[in-house]
Amino acid sequence: MNIVELQSAVGAKPDGIWGPKSRAALLTAFTNTQAPAITDAEEAELAERLHVSVKQLRAVAQVESSGGGFDRQGRPKILYERHKFHKYTGGRWSVTAFSNPRYGGYSESSWDKLAGAIVTGDVDAAFMACSWGKFQVLGQWWDEFGFASPFAFAFSTVASELKHYELLAHYVEYNELNDEMAALSTDPDDCRAFARAYNGGAYARLGYHTKLAAAMG
């Protein structure tokens, strides 16, 4: 996707110039103050799809999510990862607020950094460098999850909380974590495999396995 295509997608003037008006259009397009919460029936359907219990799904949602999936403005929660943009673009925009070989810079607005990255014209890399929604799933998974583009992946999170859960389901399915998720119980040791796969090697230090076990209680 290029800037003109993105402008057309968010309702901005398709002139190829990414300025304040285009940025405002992006924020407007990603705002949904009426996004519906996931229903009990939708939770049950997702749990069946993943071959886990609703309780296990809810435990993962409690521990692995960032709380609600939307911010106070009604936009999907995002976390811009500047080191990811650096990686995807070969470092040609480093060092800036939105591109750096080192991770960090989380005190600055992720939406501001996303908008800054878009200015470069590397639109796909900009959306890939963000973690999206309730479960903070990286946009880099767009192709593996069957989306037409990184933007389509990101924009899917605007519609409803269910779409955030579907990204979690895609992640579990693609990475073959169904068995690990189905093993979750009140025993922290039963939660280690999923916690390790979802959070990486630091899971134990951060206590993710014990948090999952507590959520199963």
MDAnalysis code that builds the backbone (N, CA, C; Angstrom):
import MDAnalysis as mda
import numpy as np

u = mda.Universe.empty(651, n_residues=217, atom_resindex=np.repeat(np.arange(217), 3), trajectory=True)
u.add_TopologyAttr("name", ["N", "CA", "C"] * 217)
u.add_TopologyAttr("resid", np.arange(1, 218))
u.add_TopologyAttr("resname", ["MET", "ASN", "ILE", "VAL", "GLU", "LEU", "GLN", "SER", "ALA", "VAL", "GLY", "ALA", "LYS", "PRO", "ASP", "GLY", "ILE", "TRP", "GLY", "PRO", "LYS", "SER", "ARG", "ALA", "ALA", "LEU", "LEU", "THR", "ALA", "PHE", "THR", "ASN", "THR", "GLN", "ALA", "PRO", "ALA", "ILE", "THR", "ASP", "ALA", "GLU", "GLU", "ALA", "GLU", "LEU", "ALA", "GLU", "ARG", "LEU", "HIS", "VAL", "SER", "VAL", "LYS", "GLN", "LEU", "ARG", "ALA", "VAL", "ALA", "GLN", "VAL", "GLU", "SER", "SER", "GLY", "GLY", "GLY", "PHE", "ASP", "ARG", "GLN", "GLY", "ARG", "PRO", "LYS", "ILE", "LEU", "TYR", "GLU", "ARG", "HIS", "LYS", "PHE", "HIS", "LYS", "TYR", "THR", "GLY", "GLY", "ARG", "TRP", "SER", "VAL", "THR", "ALA", "PHE", "SER", "ASN", "PRO", "ARG", "TYR", "GLY", "GLY", "TYR", "SER", "GLU", "SER", "SER", "TRP", "ASP", "LYS", "LEU", "ALA", "GLY", "ALA", "ILE", "VAL", "THR", "GLY", "ASP", "VAL", "ASP", "ALA", "ALA", "PHE", "MET", "ALA", "CYS", "SER", "TRP", "GLY", "LYS", "PHE", "GLN", "VAL", "LEU", "GLY", "GLN", "TRP", "TRP", "ASP", "GLU", "PHE", "GLY", "PHE", "ALA", "SER", "PRO", "PHE", "ALA", "PHE", "ALA", "PHE", "SER", "THR", "VAL", "ALA", "SER", "GLU", "LEU", "LYS", "HIS", "TYR", "GLU", "LEU", "LEU", "ALA", "HIS", "TYR", "VAL", "GLU", "TYR", "ASN", "GLU", "LEU", "ASN", "ASP", "GLU", "MET", "ALA", "ALA", "LEU", "SER", "THR", "ASP", "PRO", "ASP", "ASP", "CYS", "ARG", "ALA", "PHE", "ALA", "ARG", "ALA", "TYR", "ASN", "GLY", "GLY", "ALA", "TYR", "ALA", "ARG", "LEU", "GLY", "TYR", "HIS", "THR", "LYS", "LEU", "ALA", "ALA", "ALA", "MET", "GLY"])
u.atoms.positions = np.array([
    [0.846, -1.190, 0.000],
    [0.000, 0.000, 0.000],
    [0.884, 1.243, 0.000],
    [0.529, 2.223, -0.831],
    [1.244, 3.491, -0.815],
    [0.389, 4.562, -0.139],
    [0.913, 5.774, -0.055],
    [0.210, 6.838, 0.659],
    [-1.115, 7.178, -0.001],
    [-1.148, 7.244, -1.323],
    [-2.395, 7.565, -2.026],
    [-3.463, 6.515, -1.726],
    [-3.076, 5.262, -1.750],
    [-4.033, 4.186, -1.450],
    [-4.529, 4.273, -0.007],
    [-3.631, 4.597, 0.905],
    [-4.039, 4.748, 2.302],
    [-4.979, 5.938, 2.460],
    [-4.657, 7.042, 1.812],
    [-5.536, 8.209, 1.889],
    [-6.936, 7.877, 1.389],
    [-7.008, 7.152, 0.305],
    [-8.317, 6.756, -0.226],
    [-9.056, 5.864, 0.766],
    [-8.327, 4.984, 1.433],
    [-8.946, 4.041, 2.365],
    [-9.515, 4.729, 3.600],
    [-8.895, 5.838, 4.021],
    [-9.346, 6.510, 5.251],
    [-10.152, 7.774, 4.967],
    [-10.443, 8.026, 3.695],
    [-11.285, 9.162, 3.348],
    [-10.575, 10.491, 3.273],
    [-9.262, 10.472, 3.081],
    [-8.498, 11.709, 2.925],
    [-8.313, 12.021, 1.441],
    [-7.930, 13.244, 1.142],
    [-7.654, 13.626, -0.242],
    [-6.465, 12.816, -0.744],
    [-6.631, 12.061, -1.836],
    [-5.554, 11.183, -2.311],
    [-4.511, 11.930, -3.141],
    [-3.738, 12.795, -2.460],
    [-2.750, 13.611, -3.169],
    [-1.314, 13.147, -2.948],
    [-1.137, 12.089, -2.157],
    [0.203, 11.567, -1.920],
    [1.005, 12.345, -0.900],
    [0.389, 13.354, -0.297],
    [1.074, 14.169, 0.713],
    [0.477, 13.845, 2.078],
    [1.261, 13.238, 2.936],
    [0.751, 12.825, 4.239],
    [0.985, 13.949, 5.249],
    [-0.030, 14.795, 5.396],
    [0.048, 15.922, 6.306],
    [-0.988, 15.839, 7.405],
    [-1.226, 16.957, 8.098],
    [-2.167, 16.970, 9.229],
    [-3.578, 16.501, 8.868],
    [-4.069, 16.863, 7.685],
    [-5.426, 16.458, 7.310],
    [-5.515, 14.949, 7.094],
    [-4.489, 14.381, 6.497],
    [-4.481, 12.928, 6.301],
    [-4.373, 12.212, 7.642],
    [-3.557, 12.763, 8.530],
    [-3.419, 12.157, 9.858],
    [-4.753, 12.205, 10.606],
    [-5.446, 13.332, 10.504],
    [-6.751, 13.448, 11.162],
    [-7.745, 12.448, 10.587],
    [-7.685, 12.257, 9.266],
    [-8.581, 11.289, 8.621],
    [-8.276, 9.872, 9.086],
    [-6.997, 9.569, 9.283],
    [-6.601, 8.248, 9.786],
    [-7.199, 8.007, 11.170],
    [-7.059, 8.988, 12.043],
    [-7.580, 8.843, 13.403],
    [-9.097, 8.706, 13.403],
    [-9.753, 9.464, 12.545],
    [-11.213, 9.370, 12.452],
    [-11.641, 7.993, 11.963],
    [-10.947, 7.493, 10.942],
    [-11.294, 6.187, 10.374],
    [-11.114, 5.066, 11.389],
    [-10.156, 5.238, 12.307],
    [-9.870, 4.199, 13.291],
    [-10.626, 4.410, 14.609],
    [-11.590, 5.307, 14.611],
    [-12.380, 5.582, 15.812],
    [-13.755, 4.939, 15.706],
    [-14.108, 4.185, 16.732],
    [-15.432, 3.569, 16.794],
    [-15.876, 3.547, 18.252],
    [-16.559, 4.596, 18.664],
    [-16.983, 4.699, 20.060],
    [-18.141, 3.764, 20.390],
    [-18.707, 3.128, 19.365],
    [-19.837, 2.213, 19.574],
    [-19.458, 0.761, 19.303],
    [-18.172, 0.463, 19.308],
    [-17.735, -0.911, 19.030],
    [-18.322, -1.868, 20.063],
    [-19.022, -2.908, 19.624],
    [-19.661, -3.821, 20.581],
    [-18.661, -4.736, 21.281],
    [-18.957, -5.031, 22.538],
    [-18.154, -6.000, 23.286],
    [-18.471, -7.408, 22.793],
    [-17.546, -8.313, 23.036],
    [-17.782, -9.703, 22.656],
    [-18.934, -10.266, 23.495],
    [-19.745, -11.109, 22.894],
    [-20.884, -11.706, 23.600],
    [-20.513, -13.087, 24.136],
    [-21.320, -13.589, 25.043],
    [-21.096, -14.939, 25.570],
    [-21.153, -15.977, 24.454],
    [-22.074, -15.793, 23.521],
    [-22.208, -16.742, 22.415],
    [-20.970, -16.722, 21.531],
    [-20.417, -15.536, 21.294],
    [-19.208, -15.424, 20.469],
    [-18.012, -16.042, 21.184],
    [-17.931, -15.850, 22.499],
    [-16.867, -16.498, 23.272],
    [-16.970, -18.017, 23.164],
    [-18.174, -18.530, 23.294],
    [-18.379, -19.979, 23.224],
    [-17.988, -20.519, 21.853],
    [-18.325, -19.782, 20.810],
    [-17.994, -20.219, 19.450],
    [-16.488, -20.226, 19.231],
    [-15.802, -19.202, 19.734],
    [-14.349, -19.149, 19.594],
    [-13.676, -20.259, 20.390],
    [-14.172, -20.508, 21.594],
    [-13.604, -21.578, 22.413],
    [-13.743, -22.928, 21.714],
    [-14.894, -23.162, 21.117],
    [-15.105, -24.412, 20.384],
    [-14.160, -24.502, 19.196],
    [-13.980, -23.395, 18.502],
    [-13.066, -23.360, 17.352],
    [-11.640, -23.713, 17.771],
    [-11.223, -23.250, 18.946],
    [-9.857, -23.478, 19.414],
    [-9.712, -24.773, 20.212],
    [-10.842, -25.465, 20.444],
    [-10.847, -26.707, 21.225],
    [-10.374, -26.459, 22.657],
    [-10.846, -25.356, 23.218],
    [-10.559, -25.032, 24.612],
    [-11.883, -24.704, 25.299],
    [-11.838, -24.545, 26.602],
    [-13.046, -24.159, 27.329],
    [-13.192, -22.640, 27.334],
    [-14.400, -22.182, 27.572],
    [-14.628, -20.742, 27.698],
    [-13.798, -20.195, 28.856],
    [-13.678, -20.975, 29.924],
    [-12.893, -20.541, 31.080],
    [-11.435, -20.336, 30.703],
    [-10.892, -21.220, 29.879],
    [-9.508, -21.072, 29.434],
    [-9.351, -19.851, 28.534],
    [-10.313, -19.631, 27.662],
    [-10.276, -18.448, 26.804],
    [-10.328, -17.181, 27.647],
    [-11.192, -17.171, 28.642],
    [-11.321, -15.987, 29.497],
    [-10.074, -15.774, 30.350],
    [-9.424, -16.844, 30.753],
    [-8.186, -16.715, 31.525],
    [-7.102, -16.047, 30.690],
    [-6.984, -16.475, 29.443],
    [-6.004, -15.860, 28.546],
    [-6.354, -14.396, 28.320],
    [-7.631, -14.114, 28.144],
    [-8.060, -12.730, 27.934],
    [-7.741, -11.869, 29.148],
    [-7.912, -12.435, 30.332],
    [-7.654, -11.682, 31.561],
    [-6.174, -11.372, 31.735],
    [-5.325, -12.345, 31.423],
    [-3.897, -12.212, 31.702],
    [-3.125, -11.597, 30.543],
    [-3.448, -12.004, 29.330],
    [-2.632, -11.633, 28.182],
    [-3.112, -10.386, 27.452],
    [-4.259, -9.867, 27.825],
    [-4.747, -8.674, 27.136],
    [-4.292, -7.428, 27.864],
    [-4.469, -6.303, 27.211],
    [-4.110, -5.015, 27.801],
    [-5.344, -4.355, 28.401],
    [-6.229, -5.162, 28.972],
    [-7.496, -4.630, 29.474],
    [-8.481, -4.554, 28.331],
    [-9.154, -3.449, 28.221],
    [-10.054, -3.260, 27.091],
    [-9.283, -3.120, 25.797],
    [-9.953, -3.368, 24.695],
    [-9.285, -3.318, 23.404],
    [-9.236, -1.945, 22.770],
    [-9.957, -0.983, 23.358],
    [-10.046, 0.355, 22.785],
    [-9.604, 1.399, 23.812],
    [-9.028, 2.504, 23.317],
    [-8.622, 3.574, 24.223],
    [-9.793, 4.511, 24.507],
    [-9.551, 5.562, 25.246],
    [-10.627, 6.461, 25.663],
    [-11.234, 7.238, 24.501],
    [-10.496, 7.315, 23.402],
    [-11.004, 7.990, 22.209],
    [-11.812, 7.064, 21.302],
    [-11.884, 5.785, 21.673],
    [-12.616, 4.829, 20.859],
    [-11.802, 4.227, 19.741],
    [-10.481, 4.350, 19.841],
    [-9.606, 3.736, 18.840],
    [-9.009, 2.445, 19.396],
    [-8.709, 1.480, 18.529],
    [-8.044, 0.266, 19.009],
    [-6.730, 0.626, 19.695],
    [-6.433, -0.031, 20.788],
    [-5.151, 0.195, 21.443],
    [-4.029, -0.308, 20.542],
    [-2.978, 0.488, 20.449],
    [-1.824, 0.061, 19.665],
    [-0.545, 0.335, 20.451],
    [0.489, -0.401, 20.100],
    [1.825, -0.145, 20.627],
    [2.772, -0.153, 19.438],
    [3.346, 1.010, 19.144],
    [4.268, 1.121, 18.015],
    [5.646, 0.648, 18.455],
    [6.225, -0.254, 17.671],
    [7.539, -0.822, 17.974],
    [8.552, -0.273, 16.973],
    [9.331, 0.723, 17.407],
    [10.247, 1.402, 16.484],
    [11.326, 0.468, 15.952],
    [11.734, -0.519, 16.762],
    [12.769, -1.445, 16.299],
    [12.241, -2.374, 15.213],
    [10.928, -2.615, 15.226],
    [10.336, -3.422, 14.163],
    [10.338, -2.650, 12.845],
    [9.982, -1.371, 12.891],
    [10.008, -0.563, 11.668],
    [11.432, -0.487, 11.121],
    [12.393, -0.334, 12.007],
    [13.803, -0.333, 11.603],
    [14.148, -1.626, 10.862],
    [13.702, -2.737, 11.413],
    [13.981, -4.042, 10.806],
    [13.320, -4.171, 9.442],
    [12.042, -3.812, 9.346],
    [11.294, -4.001, 8.106],
    [11.782, -3.094, 6.980],
    [12.396, -1.964, 7.337],
    [12.838, -1.003, 6.316],
    [14.351, -0.992, 6.143],
    [15.027, -1.954, 6.745],
    [16.477, -2.023, 6.607],
    [17.199, -0.872, 7.268],
    [16.539, -0.192, 8.188],
    [17.172, 0.893, 8.930],
    [17.358, 2.182, 8.165],
    [16.733, 2.301, 6.996],
    [17.004, 3.494, 6.184],
    [16.380, 4.776, 6.742],
    [15.526, 4.651, 7.750],
    [14.939, 5.850, 8.360],
    [15.446, 6.062, 9.787],
    [16.426, 5.285, 10.202],
    [16.959, 5.429, 11.559],
    [18.091, 6.471, 11.570],
    [18.267, 7.197, 12.654],
    [17.530, 7.072, 13.916],
    [16.524, 8.214, 13.999],
    [15.254, 7.860, 14.195],
    [14.185, 8.834, 14.361],
    [13.275, 8.348, 15.484],
    [12.251, 9.130, 15.784],
    [11.308, 8.726, 16.830],
    [10.593, 7.440, 16.469],
    [10.457, 7.183, 15.149],
    [9.690, 6.015, 14.704],
    [10.556, 4.905, 14.131],
    [11.871, 5.079, 14.129],
    [12.764, 4.045, 13.596],
    [14.071, 4.051, 14.374],
    [14.372, 2.909, 14.975],
    [15.548, 2.826, 15.828],
    [15.911, 1.353, 15.982],
    [17.205, 1.021, 15.921],
    [17.562, -0.389, 16.102],
    [17.285, -0.902, 17.511],
    [17.114, -0.001, 18.456],
    [16.829, -0.385, 19.835],
    [15.336, -0.250, 20.125],
    [14.787, -1.206, 20.868],
    [13.390, -1.074, 21.264],
    [13.286, 0.009, 22.331],
    [12.091, 0.521, 22.522],
    [11.896, 1.576, 23.514],
    [11.106, 2.733, 22.935],
    [11.179, 3.871, 23.596],
    [10.439, 5.043, 23.168],
    [8.956, 4.948, 23.434],
    [8.585, 4.136, 24.424],
    [7.163, 3.864, 24.635],
    [6.424, 5.008, 25.337],
    [7.174, 6.019, 25.796],
    [6.513, 7.148, 26.442],
    [5.864, 8.088, 25.429],
    [6.246, 7.945, 24.167],
    [5.688, 8.797, 23.122],
    [4.446, 8.137, 22.523],
    [3.572, 8.953, 21.935],
    [2.321, 8.452, 21.367],
    [2.572, 7.474, 20.225],
    [1.994, 6.296, 20.336],
    [2.130, 5.312, 19.257],
    [1.462, 5.801, 17.980],
    [0.328, 6.505, 18.106],
    [-0.343, 7.022, 16.912],
    [0.506, 8.088, 16.229],
    [1.214, 8.907, 17.015],
    [2.106, 9.910, 16.424],
    [3.246, 9.235, 15.674],
    [3.809, 8.192, 16.270],
    [4.913, 7.489, 15.608],
    [4.438, 6.754, 14.362],
    [3.242, 6.180, 14.425],
    [2.680, 5.539, 13.236],
    [2.521, 6.558, 12.116],
    [1.968, 7.729, 12.441],
    [1.785, 8.775, 11.429],
    [3.122, 9.231, 10.865],
    [4.136, 9.339, 11.728],
    [5.456, 9.728, 11.258],
    [6.058, 8.697, 10.330],
    [5.861, 7.428, 10.651],
    [6.382, 6.358, 9.799],
    [5.695, 6.351, 8.442],
    [4.407, 6.663, 8.415],
    [3.665, 6.680, 7.152],
    [4.217, 7.732, 6.210],
    [4.684, 8.858, 6.755],
    [5.235, 9.939, 5.928],
    [6.345, 9.427, 5.016],
    [7.100, 8.439, 5.471],
    [8.212, 7.917, 4.676],
    [7.750, 7.214, 3.404],
    [6.485, 6.829, 3.367],
    [5.976, 6.063, 2.233],
    [6.024, 4.570, 2.451],
    [6.698, 4.130, 3.519],
    [6.737, 2.701, 3.851],
    [5.501, 2.347, 4.678],
    [4.350, 2.442, 4.026],
    [3.072, 2.302, 4.721],
    [2.899, 0.907, 5.310],
    [3.205, -0.114, 4.529],
    [3.037, -1.481, 5.031],
    [3.892, -1.716, 6.269],
    [5.142, -1.272, 6.221],
    [6.040, -1.455, 7.365],
    [5.522, -0.726, 8.588],
    [4.911, 0.437, 8.382],
    [4.382, 1.216, 9.504],
    [3.283, 0.453, 10.236],
    [2.358, -0.133, 9.490],
    [1.274, -0.881, 10.131],
    [1.762, -2.217, 10.692],
    [2.769, -2.796, 10.057],
    [3.338, -4.041, 10.570],
    [4.064, -3.833, 11.889],
    [4.573, -2.625, 12.114],
    [5.376, -2.338, 13.301],
    [4.545, -2.084, 14.546],
    [3.231, -2.126, 14.425],
    [2.347, -1.897, 15.573],
    [1.750, -3.204, 16.074],
    [1.616, -3.292, 17.391],
    [0.810, -4.346, 17.996],
    [-0.597, -3.800, 18.150],
    [-1.596, -4.605, 17.757],
    [-2.955, -4.088, 17.616],
    [-3.944, -4.735, 18.574],
    [-4.759, -3.893, 19.191],
    [-5.946, -4.346, 19.889],
    [-5.744, -4.935, 21.270],
    [-6.758, -5.601, 21.725],
    [-6.832, -6.144, 23.084],
    [-5.670, -7.064, 23.403],
    [-5.238, -7.857, 22.426],
    [-4.188, -8.838, 22.671],
    [-2.844, -8.421, 22.091],
    [-2.764, -7.185, 21.581],
    [-1.509, -6.621, 21.087],
    [-0.791, -7.580, 20.135],
    [-1.488, -7.952, 19.086],
    [-0.926, -8.848, 18.075],
    [-0.245, -8.002, 17.004],
    [1.001, -8.324, 16.702],
    [1.770, -7.533, 15.744],
    [1.191, -7.610, 14.337],
    [1.216, -6.478, 13.663],
    [0.745, -6.413, 12.286],
    [1.572, -7.233, 11.320],
    [2.741, -7.682, 11.751],
    [3.597, -8.490, 10.883],
    [2.934, -9.812, 10.491],
    [1.876, -10.195, 11.202],
    [1.214, -11.470, 10.933],
    [0.118, -11.357, 9.876],
    [-0.002, -10.233, 9.230],
    [-1.142, -10.010, 8.329],
    [-1.273, -11.097, 7.269],
    [-0.186, -11.465, 6.642],
    [-0.243, -12.433, 5.543],
    [-0.575, -13.828, 6.064],
    [0.083, -14.223, 7.142],
    [-0.154, -15.546, 7.721],
    [-1.603, -15.709, 8.183],
    [-2.228, -14.609, 8.576],
    [-3.599, -14.669, 9.073],
    [-4.640, -14.455, 7.982],
    [-4.185, -14.305, 6.732],
    [-5.114, -14.236, 5.610],
    [-5.666, -12.865, 5.278],
    [-5.005, -11.805, 5.733],
    [-5.453, -10.455, 5.401],
    [-4.818, -9.987, 4.098],
    [-5.483, -9.064, 3.426],
    [-5.006, -8.584, 2.132],
    [-3.792, -7.678, 2.267],
    [-3.625, -7.047, 3.419],
    [-2.538, -6.092, 3.627],
    [-2.375, -5.841, 5.120],
    [-1.240, -5.250, 5.530],
    [-1.104, -4.871, 6.936],
    [-2.187, -3.888, 7.377],
    [-2.574, -2.978, 6.481],
    [-3.649, -2.042, 6.819],
    [-4.953, -2.790, 7.082],
    [-5.280, -3.761, 6.254],
    [-6.517, -4.530, 6.438],
    [-6.505, -5.257, 7.777],
    [-5.351, -5.805, 8.142],
    [-5.183, -6.441, 9.454],
    [-5.507, -5.438, 10.552],
    [-4.874, -4.266, 10.486],
    [-5.056, -3.245, 11.515],
    [-6.495, -2.747, 11.565],
    [-7.058, -2.462, 10.406],
    [-8.394, -1.865, 10.355],
    [-9.468, -2.837, 10.830],
    [-9.187, -4.124, 10.783],
    [-10.172, -5.107, 11.253],
    [-10.499, -4.908, 12.725],
    [-9.551, -4.344, 13.485],
    [-9.753, -4.196, 14.925],
    [-10.702, -3.057, 15.273],
    [-11.094, -2.256, 14.294],
    [-11.982, -1.122, 14.552],
    [-13.414, -1.592, 14.785],
    [-13.811, -2.675, 14.157],
    [-15.224, -3.065, 14.090],
    [-15.822, -3.471, 15.428],
    [-15.109, -4.286, 16.197],
    [-15.703, -4.843, 17.418],
    [-14.637, -5.531, 18.248],
    [-14.980, -5.834, 19.496],
    [-14.071, -6.588, 20.352],
    [-13.882, -8.008, 19.826],
    [-14.898, -8.551, 19.180],
    [-14.786, -9.889, 18.605],
    [-13.610, -9.974, 17.652],
    [-13.382, -8.935, 16.857],
    [-12.280, -8.949, 15.898],
    [-10.931, -9.050, 16.605],
    [-10.836, -8.502, 17.812],
    [-9.603, -8.622, 18.585],
    [-9.397, -10.076, 19.014],
    [-10.470, -10.711, 19.441],
    [-10.397, -12.120, 19.827],
    [-10.053, -13.001, 18.626],
    [-10.530, -12.616, 17.455],
    [-10.223, -13.405, 16.265],
    [-8.733, -13.341, 15.930],
    [-8.098, -12.196, 16.199],
    [-6.647, -12.123, 16.003],
    [-5.937, -13.068, 16.968],
    [-6.415, -13.127, 18.209],
    [-5.854, -14.093, 19.162],
    [-6.031, -15.511, 18.638],
    [-7.214, -15.815, 18.129],
    [-7.479, -17.158, 17.608],
    [-6.557, -17.481, 16.440],
    [-6.375, -16.521, 15.533],
    [-5.447, -16.719, 14.417],
    [-4.045, -17.029, 14.946],
    [-3.621, -16.284, 15.961],
    [-2.276, -16.464, 16.509],
    [-2.121, -17.861, 17.113],
    [-3.105, -18.272, 17.881],
    [-3.056, -19.599, 18.506],
    [-3.038, -20.690, 17.439],
    [-3.880, -20.542, 16.431],
    [-3.965, -21.559, 15.378],
    [-2.700, -21.599, 14.536],
    [-2.212, -20.445, 14.106],
    [-1.041, -20.424, 13.225],
    [0.191, -20.981, 13.936],
    [0.320, -20.655, 15.219],
    [1.484, -21.106, 15.979],
    [1.251, -22.438, 16.690],
    [0.104, -23.071, 16.394],
    [-0.225, -24.402, 16.900],
    [-0.130, -24.474, 18.424],
    [-0.807, -23.537, 19.067],
    [-0.809, -23.469, 20.524],
    [-2.102, -23.992, 21.137],
    [-2.914, -24.658, 20.334],
    [-4.198, -25.154, 20.844],
    [-4.020, -26.085, 22.032],
    [-3.086, -27.025, 21.919],
    [-2.887, -27.986, 23.007],
    [-2.382, -27.293, 24.269],
    [-1.464, -26.341, 24.089],
    [-0.933, -25.618, 25.241],
    [-2.031, -24.812, 25.933],
    [-2.917, -24.240, 25.141],
    [-4.018, -23.466, 25.710],
    [-5.022, -24.386, 26.394],
    [-5.265, -25.536, 25.795],
    [-6.216, -26.497, 26.365],
    [-5.699, -27.123, 27.656],
    [-4.391, -27.010, 27.907],
    [-3.802, -27.585, 29.122],
    [-3.890, -26.645, 30.318],
    [-4.294, -25.411, 30.113],
    [-4.337, -24.437, 31.206],
    [-5.216, -24.935, 32.348],
    [-4.702, -24.790, 33.563],
    [-5.449, -25.218, 34.747],
    [-5.039, -24.337, 35.923],
    [-5.493, -24.691, 37.109],
    [-5.114, -23.944, 38.305],
    [-3.695, -24.265, 38.767],
    [-3.056, -25.225, 38.116],
    [-1.669, -25.591, 38.424],
    [-0.735, -24.753, 37.546],
    [0.111, -23.908, 38.134],
    [1.004, -23.071, 37.326],
    [1.874, -23.859, 36.356],
    [2.261, -25.073, 36.735],
    [3.103, -25.867, 35.846],
    [2.373, -26.228, 34.551],
    [1.064, -26.392, 34.627],
    [0.285, -26.687, 33.425],
    [0.196, -25.475, 32.494],
    [0.515, -24.325, 33.031],
    [0.390, -23.080, 32.265],
    [1.716, -22.628, 31.666],
    [2.792, -23.322, 32.003],
    [4.112, -22.890, 31.554],
    [4.256, -22.912, 30.032],
    [3.782, -23.963, 29.391],
    [3.987, -24.107, 27.945],
    [3.319, -22.969, 27.179],
    [2.076, -22.662, 27.533],
    [1.390, -21.566, 26.842],
    [2.040, -20.232, 27.175],
    [2.367, -20.011, 28.442],
    [2.984, -18.748, 28.846],
    [4.309, -18.537, 28.132],
    [5.099, -19.601, 27.996],
    [6.386, -19.503, 27.306],
    [6.186, -19.183, 25.830],
    [5.252, -19.868, 25.198],
    [5.029, -19.673, 23.764],
    [4.470, -18.291, 23.457],
    [3.621, -17.785, 24.327],
    [2.954, -16.507, 24.061],
    [3.797, -15.314, 24.487],
    [4.603, -15.486, 25.558],
    [5.327, -14.351, 26.127],
    [6.839, -14.434, 26.000],
    [7.354, -15.571, 25.547],
    [8.791, -15.691, 25.408],
    [9.468, -16.195, 26.670],
    [10.781, -16.232, 26.619],
    [11.564, -16.834, 27.686],
    [11.467, -16.141, 29.028],
    [11.030, -14.891, 29.046],
    [10.942, -14.142, 30.308],
    [9.632, -14.396, 31.044],
    [8.835, -15.335, 30.543],
    [7.502, -15.555, 31.126],
    [7.564, -15.855, 32.622],
    [8.555, -16.664, 33.041],
    [8.620, -17.077, 34.445],
    [8.970, -15.896, 35.340],
    [9.939, -15.098, 34.905],
    [10.327, -13.924, 35.698],
    [9.157, -12.964, 35.852],
    [8.325, -12.874, 34.816],
    [7.173, -11.975, 34.855],
    [5.939, -12.626, 35.468],
    [6.052, -13.923, 35.757],
    [4.979, -14.621, 36.453],
    [3.736, -14.892, 35.631],
    [3.881, -14.998, 34.315],
    [2.695, -15.206, 33.482],
    [2.030, -16.553, 33.760],
    [2.830, -17.577, 34.041],
    [2.232, -18.898, 34.285],
    [1.420, -18.909, 35.580],
    [1.893, -18.199, 36.594],
    [1.130, -18.143, 37.845],
    [-0.119, -17.276, 37.694],
    [-0.023, -16.241, 36.886],
    [-1.194, -15.393, 36.639],
    [-2.277, -16.170, 35.893],
    [-1.859, -16.973, 34.923],
    [-2.827, -17.791, 34.192],
    [-3.495, -18.803, 35.118],
    [-2.703, -19.420, 35.979],
    [-3.260, -20.397, 36.920],
    [-4.265, -19.731, 37.860],
    [-3.934, -18.535, 38.316],
    [-4.849, -17.814, 39.204],
    [-6.142, -17.458, 38.482],
    [-6.010, -17.086, 37.199],
    [-7.195, -16.731, 36.415],
    [-8.082, -17.940, 36.159],
    [-7.506, -19.146, 36.235],
    [-8.276, -20.370, 36.049],
    [-8.986, -20.796, 37.333],
    [-8.688, -20.134, 38.423],
    [-9.265, -20.509, 39.712],
    [-10.739, -20.164, 39.839],
])
